[in-house]
Amino acid sequence: THWLQRWLDAPPTPWIATALAVPLAVFAAVKWKRAKRRAFDLRAGIWGERYVAAVLDELRADGFQIVHDIPEKGYNIDHVVIGPTGVYTVETKTRTKRSDRRDVKVLYDGDRVLVDGRQPDRDPLTQAQAQARRVREILKDQTDETVNVQPTVTYPGWFVESSVRAPTVWVLNEKILVARIREAPTVLPPDKVNVYANALRRHVRSTFGDIELE
């Protein structure tokens, strides 16, 4: 603005500087708020995955094996549970309850999920089904067996209301998910549990190196 004043031979005025500064300040504030929100969501997501991992680990006492955080290209599979009642992928969705109402909940009708009345930006059902397909492909490649993999989505700490009797994708909170897995019919003998769990670990190590899986 000083060069412009000299060129125009005009007296000093704060209005030009103010006109330029205000939009820049608003833009910076919006960017900062978005970055802060992303950082908060990232921390919450990490906490949620660790918390769900700890809850799922309770199943080990019942003969289950759990493989956590399986990296794939561009995404990761949060958890895979392998045990007497089958194989399950678990997609964790950590969401902060931003409403003061006590009746906030997750609604699931079999086709879509609403979190406190809002549809998520990314469809968790599509994500869960894609992860289950990927685990099925890995097990087929490693064992030459076609294994049924149940896709699940968990919302830790939320009340989940479902109107579906036999959903393709399970949508539950973490405690109900563990109970549902534990109470399902027995379909796998212990030797198959070991075979499938080791197959997943072998796949990850052969693709991404010797990393910690549990």
C-alpha positions in Angstrom: 0.0 0.0 0.0 2.9 2.4 0.6 4.1 2.0 -3.0 0.5 2.6 -4.2 0.3 5.8 -2.1 3.6 7.1 -3.5 2.6 6.3 -7.1 -0.7 8.1 -6.6 0.8 10.9 -4.5 -2.0 10.3 -2.1 -2.0 10.9 1.7 -1.6 7.8 4.0 -4.9 6.0 4.6 -5.7 2.9 6.7 -8.6 1.8 4.6 -6.6 0.0 1.8 -4.6 -1.9 4.4 -7.8 -2.8 6.3 -9.6 -3.9 3.1 -6.7 -6.3 2.4 -6.1 -7.4 6.0 -9.7 -8.4 6.9 -10.2 -11.0 4.2 -6.8 -12.5 4.9 -7.5 -12.7 8.6 -10.9 -14.4 8.0 -9.2 -16.8 5.6 -6.5 -17.6 8.2 -9.1 -18.1 10.9 -11.1 -20.5 8.8 -8.0 -22.5 7.9 -6.9 -22.7 11.5 -10.3 -23.8 12.7 -10.4 -26.6 10.1 -6.9 -27.7 10.9 -7.7 -27.8 14.6 -10.9 -29.8 13.9 -8.8 -32.3 11.7 -6.2 -32.6 14.5 -8.9 -33.3 17.1 -10.6 -35.9 14.8 -7.3 -37.6 14.2 -6.5 -37.8 18.0 -10.0 -39.1 18.6 -9.7 -41.7 15.8 -6.4 -43.0 17.3 -7.9 -43.2 20.7 -11.0 -45.0 19.4 -9.0 -47.6 17.6 -6.8 -48.3 20.6 -9.9 -48.5 22.9 -11.7 -50.9 20.6 -8.5 -53.0 20.2 -8.4 -53.4 24.0 -12.1 -54.4 24.1 -11.7 -56.9 21.3 -8.7 -58.4 23.1 -11.1 -59.6 25.7 -12.1 -62.3 23.2 -8.6 -63.9 23.4 -9.8 -65.8 26.5 -12.4 -67.5 24.4 -10.0 -68.8 21.8 -10.1 -65.8 19.4 -7.1 -64.2 17.7 -7.1 -60.6 16.8 -4.9 -58.9 14.2 -4.9 -55.1 14.5 -4.2 -52.4 12.0 -3.6 -54.2 8.8 -2.1 -51.7 6.2 -3.3 -51.7 2.7 -2.6 -49.3 -0.2 -4.3 -46.0 0.7 -6.1 -47.3 3.8 -5.9 -49.7 6.7 -8.2 -52.4 8.1 -8.6 -51.5 11.8 -9.1 -55.0 13.2 -9.7 -58.6 12.1 -11.1 -61.0 14.6 -10.6 -64.8 14.0 -12.1 -67.3 16.3 -14.5 -70.2 16.8 -17.5 -68.2 15.6 -15.9 -67.0 12.4 -13.8 -64.2 10.8 -14.8 -60.5 11.3 -13.4 -57.2 10.0 -14.0 -54.3 12.4 -14.1 -50.7 11.1 -14.0 -48.3 14.0 -15.8 -45.0 13.8 -15.0 -42.6 16.6 -17.5 -39.7 16.7 -17.7 -37.0 19.4 -21.2 -36.4 20.7 -21.6 -32.7 20.0 -25.2 -32.4 21.1 -26.4 -31.7 24.6 -29.4 -34.0 24.1 -29.4 -37.3 25.9 -31.1 -39.2 23.0 -28.3 -38.9 20.5 -27.7 -42.2 18.8 -26.7 -44.0 15.7 -29.5 -45.2 13.5 -29.1 -48.1 11.1 -31.8 -49.3 8.7 -29.7 -51.8 6.6 -29.0 -49.3 3.8 -27.5 -46.3 5.5 -26.2 -45.1 8.8 -27.2 -41.8 10.5 -25.1 -40.5 13.3 -27.1 -38.0 15.5 -29.4 -37.5 12.5 -26.6 -36.9 10.0 -25.2 -39.1 7.2 -21.4 -39.6 7.4 -19.3 -38.1 4.7 -17.9 -41.6 3.8 -20.3 -44.5 3.7 -19.2 -46.9 6.5 -21.1 -49.8 5.1 -19.2 -49.5 1.8 -16.0 -49.3 3.7 -16.8 -52.3 5.8 -17.8 -54.5 2.9 -14.7 -53.5 0.9 -12.5 -54.5 3.9 -14.3 -57.9 4.3 -13.7 -58.6 0.6 -10.1 -57.7 0.9 -9.6 -60.1 3.8 -11.4 -62.8 2.0 -9.0 -62.3 -1.0 -6.0 -62.5 1.3 -7.2 -65.7 2.9 -8.0 -67.2 -0.5 -4.5 -66.3 -1.8 -2.7 -67.6 1.4 -4.8 -70.7 2.1 -6.6 -71.5 -1.2 -9.8 -71.5 0.8 -12.9 -69.4 0.4 -13.6 -68.0 3.9 -16.8 -66.2 4.9 -15.8 -62.8 6.4 -18.4 -60.8 8.3 -18.0 -57.0 7.9 -18.8 -54.9 11.0 -18.7 -51.2 11.9 -18.5 -50.1 15.6 -19.2 -46.8 17.1 -17.5 -46.8 20.5 -19.6 -45.2 23.3 -22.7 -44.7 21.2 -26.1 -46.3 21.4 -26.9 -48.0 18.1 -30.5 -48.5 17.1 -31.0 -51.0 14.3 -34.2 -52.0 12.5 -32.6 -54.9 10.6 -33.0 -58.5 11.7 -30.2 -60.0 9.6 -28.0 -57.2 8.3 -25.2 -57.8 5.7 -23.1 -55.4 7.7 -23.2 -55.4 11.5 -23.4 -51.9 13.0 -22.9 -52.0 16.8 -21.2 -50.3 19.6 -18.1 -52.0 20.9 -19.7 -53.9 23.9 -22.6 -55.3 21.9 -20.1 -56.3 19.1 -18.0 -58.4 21.4 -21.1 -60.1 22.8 -22.5 -60.8 19.3 -19.2 -62.3 18.2 -18.8 -64.4 21.3 -22.4 -65.7 21.1 -22.5 -66.5 17.4 -22.6 -70.2 16.4 -19.3 -72.1 16.4 -18.1 -72.6 12.8 -14.3 -72.9 13.0 -12.2 -75.5 14.8 -9.0 -74.2 16.7 -6.7 -75.4 13.9 -8.5 -73.2 11.3 -8.4 -70.2 13.6 -4.6 -70.6 13.7 -4.3 -71.1 10.0 -6.3 -68.0 9.1 -4.7 -65.8 11.7 -1.2 -66.8 10.6 -2.2 -66.3 7.0 -3.1 -62.7 7.7 0.1 -62.1 9.6 2.1 -63.8 6.8 0.5 -61.6 4.2 1.3 -58.4 6.1 4.9 -59.3 6.7 5.5 -60.4 3.1 4.0 -57.1 1.8 5.0 -54.5 4.4 7.9 -56.1 6.3 8.3 -57.4 9.8 5.9 -55.0 11.6 4.1 -55.3 14.9 0.6 -56.7 14.3 -0.9 -57.2 17.8 
